[in-house]
Amino acid sequence: MLKEQLMQVEENIREACKRSGRKREDVTLIAVSKTKPVEMLQEAYAAGVRDFGENKAQELCEKYGQLPKDIRWHMIGHLQRNKVKQVIDSACLIHSVDSYRLAEEINIQAKKRSRVMPVLLEVNIAGEQTKFGVSKEDAMLLAEEISKLDNIRIKGLMAVAPFTEDPEDNRQYFREIRQLSVDIKNKTIDNVSMDILSMGMTGDYMVAVEEGATMVRVGTGIFGARDYGRMQ
Ligand SMILES: *Cc1c(COP(=O)(O)O)cnc(C)c1O
């Protein structure tokens, strides 16, 4: 069943690419496996998935230890500074940088390991109170500040669009994120690139691809609904 759902998502991405004149290989599908047991991740792995997304540092670390080493782990959830140590060795990309203080801690931990950590800036595109992320207005300034740190590199933007029944409602937000990334790119800040746009989830990833997403984060559409009860 997981395999069929995965194939359906793949098909939808291919179609969205075709509609918008994009290449399928320019979009990375991240399978968001939070709350799901390792066996389901193994099933997805067997079906060819190599990019997994988790939103909790500890869960990411535990799964990292139990699954093949060629998996790319994406930290997509809010990250507290005291959890940076946990994910810095296992995550390939931190999608959720939204403050200078967090960036500073990532920089410190990366420096200790003599590496440079790639990250995305999380933008709260609709200004929702309940969501993390910097405002569109503050994103440029934050990018400039973080660019001065030696062991962290901004590679693009990440956004969580509002929950909606109609994915078309979010098209405008995806356009705004894309435009913001173009504006930041045009500023040509040292050490800042805008090659990655991480946007689109189960409800709206096709629209996100049409609007330029290079990474989509799909959980429910691949693994089925999450049961938070079993985590307690
Ligand atoms: C859970 C989560 C997703 C996936 O959500 P679905 O609606 O299940 O596809 C994507 N991005 C983030 C940041 C998440 O926390």
The ligand as an SDF file (V2000), in Angstrom:
LIG
                    3D

 15 15  0  0  0  0  0  0  0  0999 V2000
    4.5630   17.0240    9.1090 C   0  0  0  0  0  0  0  0  0  0  0  0
    5.2250   17.9770    8.1970 C   0  0  0  0  0  0  0  0  0  0  0  0
    5.1210   17.8420    6.7950 C   0  0  0  0  0  0  0  0  0  0  0  0
    4.2970   16.7640    6.1150 C   0  0  0  0  0  0  0  0  0  0  0  0
    2.9360   16.9590    6.2990 O   0  0  0  0  0  0  0  0  0  0  0  0
    1.8360   16.1100    5.4930 P   0  0  0  0  0  0  0  0  0  0  0  0
    0.6590   17.0120    5.4540 O   0  0  0  0  0  0  0  0  0  0  0  0
    1.6040   14.8730    6.2770 O   0  0  0  0  0  0  0  0  0  0  0  0
    2.3810   15.8180    4.1570 O   0  0  0  0  0  0  0  0  0  0  0  0
    5.7940   18.7600    6.0100 C   0  0  0  0  0  0  0  0  0  0  0  0
    6.5270   19.7490    6.5440 N   0  0  0  0  0  0  0  0  0  0  0  0
    6.6510   19.9060    7.8680 C   0  0  0  0  0  0  0  0  0  0  0  0
    7.4910   21.0340    8.3900 C   0  0  0  0  0  0  0  0  0  0  0  0
    6.0080   19.0320    8.7410 C   0  0  0  0  0  0  0  0  0  0  0  0
    6.1350   19.2080   10.0680 O   0  0  0  0  0  0  0  0  0  0  0  0
  1  2  1  0
  2  3  1  0
  2 14  2  0
  3  4  1  0
  3 10  2  0
  4  5  1  0
  5  6  1  0
  6  7  2  0
  6  8  1  0
  6  9  1  0
 10 11  1  0
 11 12  2  0
 12 13  1  0
 12 14  1  0
 14 15  1  0
M  END
$$$$
